[in-house]
Amino acid sequence: MRTDREAKSRAKREWKFVHFLAACTAVEVALLLIVQTLVAFMGSPIQAPVAIRVVILVVAFFLMWFWVRSSADFVRNRPEQHAAAWGWGLYLGAFLGALAYFVWIWRPRNQGDAT
């Protein structure tokens, strides 16, 4: 009985952690798109404060962690439908592909772990 409770607790922590990584990835991708847009219209950007650069660096680490985790999940648990397309999307689409994989494949498959 204790191991069952521990397994559920671990699954719930993992579920929350992966959602945290996905949220960090979504924020970082949005920030990078905003910066690219600003550079395109305004020219070279101004220097960002050190605190902002540190936050971007830490969130970029989470972004890479999320992408590697999504890729590893894809290799371990291939989707039943369109596995090749999801693989190409993960590797060519990088972080956007990982977010799409999270929303349409990982989350529905792991909904039971959240309870």
N, CA, C and O atoms as CSV, one atom per row, in Angstrom:
chain,resi,resn,atom,element,x,y,z
A,1,MET,N,N,0.820,-1.189,0.000
A,1,MET,CA,C,0.000,0.000,0.000
A,1,MET,C,C,0.867,1.257,0.000
A,1,MET,O,O,0.552,2.238,-0.673
A,2,ARG,N,N,1.937,1.220,0.743
A,2,ARG,CA,C,2.797,2.386,0.811
A,2,ARG,C,C,3.472,2.668,-0.533
A,2,ARG,O,O,3.601,3.827,-0.928
A,3,THR,N,N,3.891,1.646,-1.218
A,3,THR,CA,C,4.550,1.863,-2.506
A,3,THR,C,C,3.577,2.405,-3.539
A,3,THR,O,O,3.967,3.179,-4.413
A,4,ASP,N,N,2.304,2.005,-3.447
A,4,ASP,CA,C,1.304,2.529,-4.367
A,4,ASP,C,C,1.119,4.029,-4.136
A,4,ASP,O,O,1.025,4.801,-5.090
A,5,ARG,N,N,1.068,4.431,-2.887
A,5,ARG,CA,C,0.914,5.842,-2.565
A,5,ARG,C,C,2.155,6.627,-2.998
A,5,ARG,O,O,2.044,7.735,-3.524
A,6,GLU,N,N,3.327,6.051,-2.776
A,6,GLU,CA,C,4.571,6.702,-3.199
A,6,GLU,C,C,4.640,6.830,-4.716
A,6,GLU,O,O,5.091,7.850,-5.237
A,7,ALA,N,N,4.196,5.803,-5.416
A,7,ALA,CA,C,4.202,5.852,-6.883
A,7,ALA,C,C,3.257,6.935,-7.391
A,7,ALA,O,O,3.589,7.658,-8.330
A,8,LYS,N,N,2.078,7.052,-6.772
A,8,LYS,CA,C,1.138,8.101,-7.176
A,8,LYS,C,C,1.696,9.482,-6.878
A,8,LYS,O,O,1.546,10.407,-7.676
A,9,SER,N,N,2.339,9.617,-5.727
A,9,SER,CA,C,2.930,10.896,-5.355
A,9,SER,C,C,4.044,11.271,-6.325
A,9,SER,O,O,4.155,12.426,-6.735
A,10,ARG,N,N,4.855,10.306,-6.686
A,10,ARG,CA,C,5.950,10.560,-7.632
A,10,ARG,C,C,5.403,10.928,-9.009
A,10,ARG,O,O,5.915,11.839,-9.660
A,11,ALA,N,N,4.358,10.217,-9.456
A,11,ALA,CA,C,3.755,10.518,-10.755
A,11,ALA,C,C,3.157,11.922,-10.758
A,11,ALA,O,O,3.251,12.639,-11.754
A,12,LYS,N,N,2.541,12.311,-9.642
A,12,LYS,CA,C,1.944,13.640,-9.563
A,12,LYS,C,C,3.021,14.725,-9.590
A,12,LYS,O,O,2.849,15.748,-10.252
A,13,ARG,N,N,4.146,14.509,-8.866
A,13,ARG,CA,C,5.259,15.466,-8.895
A,13,ARG,C,C,5.847,15.572,-10.296
A,13,ARG,O,O,6.152,16.668,-10.764
A,14,GLU,N,N,6.004,14.437,-10.962
A,14,GLU,CA,C,6.546,14.453,-12.325
A,14,GLU,C,C,5.605,15.187,-13.264
A,14,GLU,O,O,6.052,15.959,-14.112
A,15,TRP,N,N,4.304,14.953,-13.120
A,15,TRP,CA,C,3.304,15.613,-13.952
A,15,TRP,C,C,3.398,17.129,-13.792
A,15,TRP,O,O,3.371,17.865,-14.778
A,16,LYS,N,N,3.507,17.593,-12.543
A,16,LYS,CA,C,3.616,19.029,-12.277
A,16,LYS,C,C,4.922,19.588,-12.823
A,16,LYS,O,O,4.947,20.688,-13.375
A,17,PHE,N,N,6.009,18.833,-12.670
A,17,PHE,CA,C,7.303,19.301,-13.147
A,17,PHE,C,C,7.320,19.446,-14.664
A,17,PHE,O,O,7.852,20.425,-15.187
A,18,VAL,N,N,6.752,18.494,-15.365
A,18,VAL,CA,C,6.714,18.580,-16.832
A,18,VAL,C,C,5.851,19.767,-17.261
A,18,VAL,O,O,6.170,20.432,-18.246
A,19,HIS,N,N,4.775,20.040,-16.545
A,19,HIS,CA,C,3.962,21.215,-16.858
A,19,HIS,C,C,4.747,22.503,-16.597
A,19,HIS,O,O,4.625,23.470,-17.348
A,20,PHE,N,N,5.547,22.512,-15.540
A,20,PHE,CA,C,6.410,23.664,-15.267
A,20,PHE,C,C,7.400,23.869,-16.414
A,20,PHE,O,O,7.590,24.992,-16.880
A,21,LEU,N,N,8.029,22.788,-16.864
A,21,LEU,CA,C,8.964,22.886,-17.988
A,21,LEU,C,C,8.264,23.391,-19.248
A,21,LEU,O,O,8.819,24.201,-19.989
A,22,ALA,N,N,7.052,22.914,-19.485
A,22,ALA,CA,C,6.300,23.354,-20.668
A,22,ALA,C,C,5.960,24.834,-20.570
A,22,ALA,O,O,6.044,25.555,-21.564
A,23,ALA,N,N,5.577,25.293,-19.385
A,23,ALA,CA,C,5.263,26.710,-19.204
A,23,ALA,C,C,6.515,27.564,-19.425
A,23,ALA,O,O,6.446,28.604,-20.079
A,24,CYS,N,N,7.646,27.134,-18.886
A,24,CYS,CA,C,8.903,27.862,-19.096
A,24,CYS,C,C,9.253,27.910,-20.580
A,24,CYS,O,O,9.707,28.937,-21.084
A,25,THR,N,N,9.041,26.804,-21.270
A,25,THR,CA,C,9.328,26.752,-22.700
A,25,THR,C,C,8.425,27.707,-23.466
A,25,THR,O,O,8.890,28.418,-24.356
A,26,ALA,N,N,7.139,27.731,-23.129
A,26,ALA,CA,C,6.209,28.630,-23.814
A,26,ALA,C,C,6.594,30.091,-23.585
A,26,ALA,O,O,6.543,30.901,-24.511
A,27,VAL,N,N,6.978,30.428,-22.358
A,27,VAL,CA,C,7.375,31.804,-22.056
A,27,VAL,C,C,8.650,32.170,-22.813
A,27,VAL,O,O,8.741,33.252,-23.394
A,28,GLU,N,N,9.626,31.277,-22.808
A,28,GLU,CA,C,10.897,31.556,-23.490
A,28,GLU,C,C,10.690,31.707,-24.999
A,28,GLU,O,O,11.257,32.610,-25.613
A,29,VAL,N,N,9.895,30.841,-25.590
A,29,VAL,CA,C,9.637,30.938,-27.030
A,29,VAL,C,C,8.929,32.255,-27.343
A,29,VAL,O,O,9.250,32.911,-28.334
A,30,ALA,N,N,7.965,32.647,-26.503
A,30,ALA,CA,C,7.283,33.924,-26.723
A,30,ALA,C,C,8.255,35.096,-26.604
A,30,ALA,O,O,8.215,36.024,-27.412
A,31,LEU,N,N,9.131,35.052,-25.592
A,31,LEU,CA,C,10.127,36.117,-25.441
A,31,LEU,C,C,11.068,36.192,-26.638
A,31,LEU,O,O,11.379,37.278,-27.127
A,32,LEU,N,N,11.515,35.036,-27.102
A,32,LEU,CA,C,12.416,35.028,-28.252
A,32,LEU,C,C,11.737,35.548,-29.515
A,32,LEU,O,O,12.365,36.239,-30.317
A,33,LEU,N,N,10.461,35.221,-29.697
A,33,LEU,CA,C,9.720,35.749,-30.850
A,33,LEU,C,C,9.548,37.266,-30.749
A,33,LEU,O,O,9.643,37.973,-31.752
A,34,ILE,N,N,9.296,37.762,-29.539
A,34,ILE,CA,C,9.157,39.204,-29.337
A,34,ILE,C,C,10.476,39.910,-29.626
A,34,ILE,O,O,10.503,40.945,-30.292
A,35,VAL,N,N,11.569,39.344,-29.122
A,35,VAL,CA,C,12.880,39.951,-29.368
A,35,VAL,C,C,13.198,39.952,-30.860
A,35,VAL,O,O,13.701,40.946,-31.382
A,36,GLN,N,N,12.914,38.861,-31.545
A,36,GLN,CA,C,13.163,38.801,-32.997
A,36,GLN,C,C,12.334,39.852,-33.730
A,36,GLN,O,O,12.823,40.493,-34.660
A,37,THR,N,N,11.100,40.027,-33.321
A,37,THR,CA,C,10.242,41.026,-33.952
A,37,THR,C,C,10.778,42.434,-33.702
A,37,THR,O,O,10.822,43.261,-34.613
A,38,LEU,N,N,11.183,42.698,-32.466
A,38,LEU,CA,C,11.735,44.016,-32.153
A,38,LEU,C,C,13.016,44.293,-32.932
A,38,LEU,O,O,13.217,45.404,-33.421
A,39,VAL,N,N,13.873,43.302,-33.048
A,39,VAL,CA,C,15.117,43.475,-33.803
A,39,VAL,C,C,14.808,43.730,-35.275
A,39,VAL,O,O,15.471,44.543,-35.919
A,40,ALA,N,N,13.805,43.040,-35.806
A,40,ALA,CA,C,13.457,43.209,-37.216
A,40,ALA,C,C,12.964,44.626,-37.506
A,40,ALA,O,O,13.267,45.190,-38.557
A,41,PHE,N,N,12.201,45.198,-36.568
A,41,PHE,CA,C,11.622,46.514,-36.819
A,41,PHE,C,C,12.456,47.670,-36.284
A,41,PHE,O,O,12.396,48.773,-36.828
A,42,MET,N,N,13.233,47.440,-35.230
A,42,MET,CA,C,13.925,48.547,-34.581
A,42,MET,C,C,15.445,48.504,-34.727
A,42,MET,O,O,16.125,49.437,-34.299
A,43,GLY,N,N,15.981,47.470,-35.307
A,43,GLY,CA,C,17.435,47.373,-35.427
A,43,GLY,C,C,18.030,46.676,-34.219
A,43,GLY,O,O,17.360,45.884,-33.556
A,44,SER,N,N,19.283,46.969,-33.936
A,44,SER,CA,C,19.956,46.249,-32.857
A,44,SER,C,C,19.352,46.619,-31.505
A,44,SER,O,O,19.021,47.780,-31.264
A,45,PRO,N,N,19.211,45.625,-30.623
A,45,PRO,CA,C,18.555,45.876,-29.333
A,45,PRO,C,C,19.496,46.579,-28.352
A,45,PRO,O,O,20.714,46.593,-28.529
A,46,ILE,N,N,18.895,47.155,-27.322
A,46,ILE,CA,C,19.680,47.758,-26.248
A,46,ILE,C,C,20.164,46.654,-25.315
A,46,ILE,O,O,19.654,45.535,-25.358
A,47,GLN,N,N,21.136,46.961,-24.484
A,47,GLN,CA,C,21.643,45.969,-23.532
A,47,GLN,C,C,20.605,45.712,-22.445
A,47,GLN,O,O,20.067,46.644,-21.847
A,48,ALA,N,N,20.336,44.440,-22.203
A,48,ALA,CA,C,19.401,44.058,-21.151
A,48,ALA,C,C,20.130,44.030,-19.814
A,48,ALA,O,O,21.323,43.728,-19.772
A,49,PRO,N,N,19.435,44.339,-18.723
A,49,PRO,CA,C,20.062,44.249,-17.400
A,49,PRO,C,C,20.526,42.824,-17.107
A,49,PRO,O,O,20.020,41.862,-17.684
A,50,VAL,N,N,21.486,42.705,-16.211
A,50,VAL,CA,C,22.071,41.399,-15.891
A,50,VAL,C,C,21.010,40.447,-15.349
A,50,VAL,O,O,21.027,39.263,-15.685
A,51,ALA,N,N,20.101,40.926,-14.532
A,51,ALA,CA,C,19.070,40.061,-13.951
A,51,ALA,C,C,18.213,39.427,-15.045
A,51,ALA,O,O,17.880,38.244,-14.971
A,52,ILE,N,N,17.861,40.210,-16.048
A,52,ILE,CA,C,17.039,39.681,-17.137
A,52,ILE,C,C,17.828,38.650,-17.940
A,52,ILE,O,O,17.278,37.627,-18.348
A,53,ARG,N,N,19.104,38.914,-18.167
A,53,ARG,CA,C,19.925,37.946,-18.892
A,53,ARG,C,C,20.058,36.635,-18.125
A,53,ARG,O,O,20.047,35.562,-18.729
A,54,VAL,N,N,20.182,36.711,-16.806
A,54,VAL,CA,C,20.285,35.497,-15.992
A,54,VAL,C,C,18.982,34.700,-16.050
A,54,VAL,O,O,19.005,33.476,-16.179
A,55,VAL,N,N,17.850,35.391,-15.954
A,55,VAL,CA,C,16.549,34.713,-16.026
A,55,VAL,C,C,16.393,34.033,-17.382
A,55,VAL,O,O,15.942,32.890,-17.453
A,56,ILE,N,N,16.758,34.720,-18.449
A,56,ILE,CA,C,16.644,34.138,-19.790
A,56,ILE,C,C,17.541,32.915,-19.916
A,56,ILE,O,O,17.150,31.921,-20.528
A,57,LEU,N,N,18.736,32.979,-19.344
A,57,LEU,CA,C,19.652,31.843,-19.385
A,57,LEU,C,C,19.103,30.640,-18.624
A,57,LEU,O,O,19.184,29.510,-19.106
A,58,VAL,N,N,18.548,30.877,-17.438
A,58,VAL,CA,C,17.983,29.777,-16.643
A,58,VAL,C,C,16.788,29.163,-17.352
A,58,VAL,O,O,16.657,27.940,-17.409
A,59,VAL,N,N,15.921,30.000,-17.889
A,59,VAL,CA,C,14.741,29.491,-18.591
A,59,VAL,C,C,15.160,28.773,-19.874
A,59,VAL,O,O,14.503,27.815,-20.282
A,60,ALA,N,N,16.227,29.211,-20.507
A,60,ALA,CA,C,16.737,28.510,-21.693
A,60,ALA,C,C,17.221,27.113,-21.317
A,60,ALA,O,O,17.062,26.171,-22.093
A,61,PHE,N,N,17.812,26.975,-20.129
A,61,PHE,CA,C,18.204,25.657,-19.638
A,61,PHE,C,C,16.975,24.755,-19.487
A,61,PHE,O,O,17.002,23.592,-19.887
A,62,PHE,N,N,15.890,25.299,-18.904
A,62,PHE,CA,C,14.643,24.539,-18.775
A,62,PHE,C,C,14.074,24.191,-20.148
A,62,PHE,O,O,13.522,23.107,-20.335
A,63,LEU,N,N,14.206,25.099,-21.099
A,63,LEU,CA,C,13.729,24.861,-22.459
A,63,LEU,C,C,14.442,23.661,-23.079
A,63,LEU,O,O,13.805,22.790,-23.672
A,64,MET,N,N,15.771,23.621,-22.936
A,64,MET,CA,C,16.534,22.483,-23.461
A,64,MET,C,C,16.151,21.190,-22.742
A,64,MET,O,O,16.014,20.137,-23.365
A,65,TRP,N,N,15.982,21.283,-21.432
A,65,TRP,CA,C,15.598,20.119,-20.635
A,65,TRP,C,C,14.254,19.581,-21.125
A,65,TRP,O,O,14.087,18.369,-21.262
A,66,PHE,N,N,13.297,20.469,-21.390
A,66,PHE,CA,C,11.979,20.067,-21.867
A,66,PHE,C,C,12.072,19.395,-23.230
A,66,PHE,O,O,11.413,18.384,-23.473
A,67,TRP,N,N,12.890,19.954,-24.118
A,67,TRP,CA,C,13.019,19.368,-25.450
A,67,TRP,C,C,13.642,17.976,-25.375
A,67,TRP,O,O,13.176,17.055,-26.045
A,68,VAL,N,N,14.683,17.815,-24.573
A,68,VAL,CA,C,15.316,16.497,-24.428
A,68,VAL,C,C,14.341,15.511,-23.794
A,68,VAL,O,O,14.273,14.352,-24.202
A,69,ARG,N,N,13.596,15.964,-22.809
A,69,ARG,CA,C,12.624,15.096,-22.143
A,69,ARG,C,C,11.516,14.666,-23.111
A,69,ARG,O,O,11.093,13.511,-23.100
A,70,SER,N,N,11.051,15.597,-23.942
A,70,SER,CA,C,10.030,15.257,-24.937
A,70,SER,C,C,10.576,14.271,-25.962
A,70,SER,O,O,9.881,13.337,-26.362
A,71,SER,N,N,11.812,14.478,-26.383
A,71,SER,CA,C,12.433,13.563,-27.344
A,71,SER,C,C,12.602,12.172,-26.742
A,71,SER,O,O,12.354,11.170,-27.412
A,72,ALA,N,N,13.022,12.109,-25.485
A,72,ALA,CA,C,13.186,10.820,-24.815
A,72,ALA,C,C,11.841,10.120,-24.652
A,72,ALA,O,O,11.747,8.904,-24.820
A,73,ASP,N,N,10.800,10.885,-24.325
A,73,ASP,CA,C,9.470,10.294,-24.206
A,73,ASP,C,C,8.994,9.762,-25.548
A,73,ASP,O,O,8.354,8.713,-25.614
A,74,PHE,N,N,9.306,10.482,-26.613
A,74,PHE,CA,C,8.929,10.022,-27.947
A,74,PHE,C,C,9.606,8.696,-28.269
A,74,PHE,O,O,8.971,7.793,-28.813
A,75,VAL,N,N,10.883,8.571,-27.940
A,75,VAL,CA,C,11.621,7.339,-28.238
A,75,VAL,C,C,11.093,6.177,-27.406
A,75,VAL,O,O,10.969,5.059,-27.908
A,76,ARG,N,N,10.780,6.434,-26.131
A,76,ARG,CA,C,10.282,5.368,-25.251
A,76,ARG,C,C,8.842,4.969,-25.551
A,76,ARG,O,O,8.516,3.782,-25.536
A,77,ASN,N,N,7.983,5.935,-25.820
A,77,ASN,CA,C,6.545,5.689,-25.998
A,77,ASN,C,C,6.069,6.330,-27.292
A,77,ASN,O,O,5.446,7.392,-27.279
A,78,ARG,N,N,6.362,5.690,-28.383
A,78,ARG,CA,C,5.949,6.265,-29.673
A,78,ARG,C,C,4.435,6.385,-29.760
A,78,ARG,O,O,3.708,5.493,-29.322
A,79,PRO,N,N,3.958,7.496,-30.331
A,79,PRO,CA,C,2.514,7.653,-30.514
A,79,PRO,C,C,1.980,6.604,-31.487
A,79,PRO,O,O,2.687,6.164,-32.393
A,80,GLU,N,N,0.747,6.218,-31.290
A,80,GLU,CA,C,0.145,5.200,-32.147
A,80,GLU,C,C,-0.086,5.726,-33.563
A,80,GLU,O,O,0.070,4.988,-34.536
A,81,GLN,N,N,-0.454,6.989,-33.675
A,81,GLN,CA,C,-0.744,7.553,-34.987
A,81,GLN,C,C,0.320,8.584,-35.359
A,81,GLN,O,O,0.727,9.404,-34.536
A,82,HIS,N,N,0.753,8.525,-36.595
A,82,HIS,CA,C,1.679,9.510,-37.172
A,82,HIS,C,C,3.000,9.609,-36.401
A,82,HIS,O,O,3.497,10.709,-36.161
A,83,ALA,N,N,3.556,8.480,-36.022
A,83,ALA,CA,C,4.803,8.487,-35.236
A,83,ALA,C,C,5.944,9.159,-35.993
A,83,ALA,O,O,6.716,9.915,-35.404
A,84,ALA,N,N,6.056,8.892,-37.278
A,84,ALA,CA,C,7.146,9.499,-38.064
A,84,ALA,C,C,6.981,11.011,-38.146
A,84,ALA,O,O,7.960,11.751,-38.046
A,85,ALA,N,N,5.761,11.468,-38.325
A,85,ALA,CA,C,5.515,12.913,-38.395
A,85,ALA,C,C,5.839,13.584,-37.059
A,85,ALA,O,O,6.413,14.673,-37.041
A,86,TRP,N,N,5.481,12.953,-35.950
A,86,TRP,CA,C,5.812,13.514,-34.641
A,86,TRP,C,C,7.320,13.538,-34.423
A,86,TRP,O,O,7.846,14.486,-33.839
A,87,GLY,N,N,8.015,12.513,-34.882
A,87,GLY,CA,C,9.465,12.495,-34.759
A,87,GLY,C,C,10.106,13.633,-35.533
A,87,GLY,O,O,10.969,14.339,-35.012
A,88,TRP,N,N,9.681,13.809,-36.782
A,88,TRP,CA,C,10.212,14.914,-37.580
A,88,TRP,C,C,9.845,16.256,-36.956
A,88,TRP,O,O,10.659,17.179,-36.937
A,89,GLY,N,N,8.632,16.360,-36.451
A,89,GLY,CA,C,8.208,17.607,-35.815
A,89,GLY,C,C,9.031,17.938,-34.576
A,89,GLY,O,O,9.356,19.098,-34.325
A,90,LEU,N,N,9.362,16.909,-33.809
A,90,LEU,CA,C,10.175,17.139,-32.609
A,90,LEU,C,C,11.583,17.598,-32.964
A,90,LEU,O,O,12.126,18.500,-32.326
A,91,TYR,N,N,12.168,16.986,-33.970
A,91,TYR,CA,C,13.554,17.305,-34.284
A,91,TYR,C,C,13.710,18.520,-35.184
A,91,TYR,O,O,14.668,19.277,-35.027
A,92,LEU,N,N,12.807,18.722,-36.109
A,92,LEU,CA,C,12.904,19.890,-36.976
A,92,LEU,C,C,12.218,21.117,-36.370
A,92,LEU,O,O,12.657,22.250,-36.568
A,93,GLY,N,N,11.146,20.873,-35.638
A,93,GLY,CA,C,10.417,21.974,-35.018
A,93,GLY,C,C,10.992,22.386,-33.681
A,93,GLY,O,O,10.599,23.409,-33.119
A,94,ALA,N,N,11.919,21.598,-33.167
A,94,ALA,CA,C,12.605,21.849,-31.898
A,94,ALA,C,C,11.616,22.181,-30.791
A,94,ALA,O,O,10.817,21.328,-30.406
A,95,PHE,N,N,11.653,23.394,-30.275
A,95,PHE,CA,C,10.887,23.727,-29.085
A,95,PHE,C,C,9.397,23.858,-29.370
A,95,PHE,O,O,8.567,23.491,-28.538
A,96,LEU,N,N,9.058,24.380,-30.543
A,96,LEU,CA,C,7.632,24.434,-30.900
A,96,LEU,C,C,7.085,23.023,-31.118
A,96,LEU,O,O,5.943,22.733,-30.762
A,97,GLY,N,N,7.903,22.152,-31.704
A,97,GLY,CA,C,7.507,20.750,-31.872
A,97,GLY,C,C,7.340,20.058,-30.533
A,97,GLY,O,O,6.429,19.249,-30.358
A,98,ALA,N,N,8.221,20.373,-29.581
A,98,ALA,CA,C,8.113,19.785,-28.241
A,98,ALA,C,C,6.850,20.266,-27.538
A,98,ALA,O,O,6.189,19.491,-26.847
A,99,LEU,N,N,6.514,21.538,-27.710
A,99,LEU,CA,C,5.269,22.037,-27.110
A,99,LEU,C,C,4.052,21.368,-27.738
A,99,LEU,O,O,3.110,21.006,-27.035
A,100,ALA,N,N,4.068,21.205,-29.058
A,100,ALA,CA,C,2.952,20.531,-29.726
A,100,ALA,C,C,2.850,19.077,-29.263
A,100,ALA,O,O,1.753,18.582,-29.005
A,101,TYR,N,N,3.984,18.398,-29.158
A,101,TYR,CA,C,4.004,17.013,-28.673
A,101,TYR,C,C,3.448,16.947,-27.255
A,101,TYR,O,O,2.693,16.031,-26.929
A,102,PHE,N,N,3.809,17.895,-26.424
A,102,PHE,CA,C,3.319,17.944,-25.049
A,102,PHE,C,C,1.801,18.075,-25.013
A,102,PHE,O,O,1.124,17.352,-24.282
A,103,VAL,N,N,1.275,19.001,-25.805
A,103,VAL,CA,C,-0.169,19.273,-25.773
A,103,VAL,C,C,-0.978,18.121,-26.362
A,103,VAL,O,O,-1.991,17.731,-25.781
A,104,TRP,N,N,-0.557,17.567,-27.505
A,104,TRP,CA,C,-1.388,16.595,-28.202
A,104,TRP,C,C,-1.056,15.139,-27.915
A,104,TRP,O,O,-1.890,14.271,-28.172
A,105,ILE,N,N,0.123,14.836,-27.396
A,105,ILE,CA,C,0.490,13.440,-27.147
A,105,ILE,C,C,0.734,13.174,-25.659
A,105,ILE,O,O,0.085,12.305,-25.077
A,106,TRP,N,N,1.653,13.902,-25.042
A,106,TRP,CA,C,2.058,13.596,-23.669
A,106,TRP,C,C,0.936,13.834,-22.666
A,106,TRP,O,O,0.655,12.980,-21.826
A,107,ARG,N,N,0.293,15.006,-22.759
A,107,ARG,CA,C,-0.734,15.358,-21.776
A,107,ARG,C,C,-1.927,14.411,-21.791
A,107,ARG,O,O,-2.328,13.944,-20.724
A,108,PRO,N,N,-2.513,14.106,-22.940
A,108,PRO,CA,C,-3.645,13.166,-22.925
A,108,PRO,C,C,-3.246,11.774,-22.406
A,108,PRO,O,O,-4.037,11.110,-21.736
A,109,ARG,N,N,-2.033,11.344,-22.716
A,109,ARG,CA,C,-1.584,10.026,-22.270
A,109,ARG,C,C,-1.334,9.994,-20.766
A,109,ARG,O,O,-1.442,8.930,-20.157
A,110,ASN,N,N,-1.006,11.115,-20.156
A,110,ASN,CA,C,-0.673,11.160,-18.732
A,110,ASN,C,C,-1.719,11.855,-17.878
A,110,ASN,O,O,-1.413,12.269,-16.760
A,111,GLN,N,N,-2.925,11.993,-18.362
A,111,GLN,CA,C,-3.982,12.637,-17.572
A,111,GLN,C,C,-4.283,11.864,-16.288
A,111,GLN,O,O,-4.591,12.475,-15.265
A,112,GLY,N,N,-4.200,10.554,-16.321
A,112,GLY,CA,C,-4.485,9.752,-15.135
A,112,GLY,C,C,-3.464,9.928,-14.035
A,112,GLY,O,O,-3.765,9.677,-12.868
A,113,ASP,N,N,-2.233,10.366,-14.389
A,113,ASP,CA,C,-1.179,10.553,-13.384
A,113,ASP,C,C,-1.414,11.763,-12.510
A,113,ASP,O,O,-0.818,11.872,-11.438
A,114,ALA,N,N,-2.265,12.670,-12.939
A,114,ALA,CA,C,-2.465,13.910,-12.192
A,114,ALA,C,C,-3.367,13.717,-10.987
A,114,ALA,O,O,-3.351,14.539,-10.070
A,115,THR,N,N,-4.137,12.669,-10.969
A,115,THR,CA,C,-5.067,12.477,-9.856
A,115,THR,C,C,-4.484,11.664,-8.743
A,115,THR,O,O,-5.155,11.422,-7.739
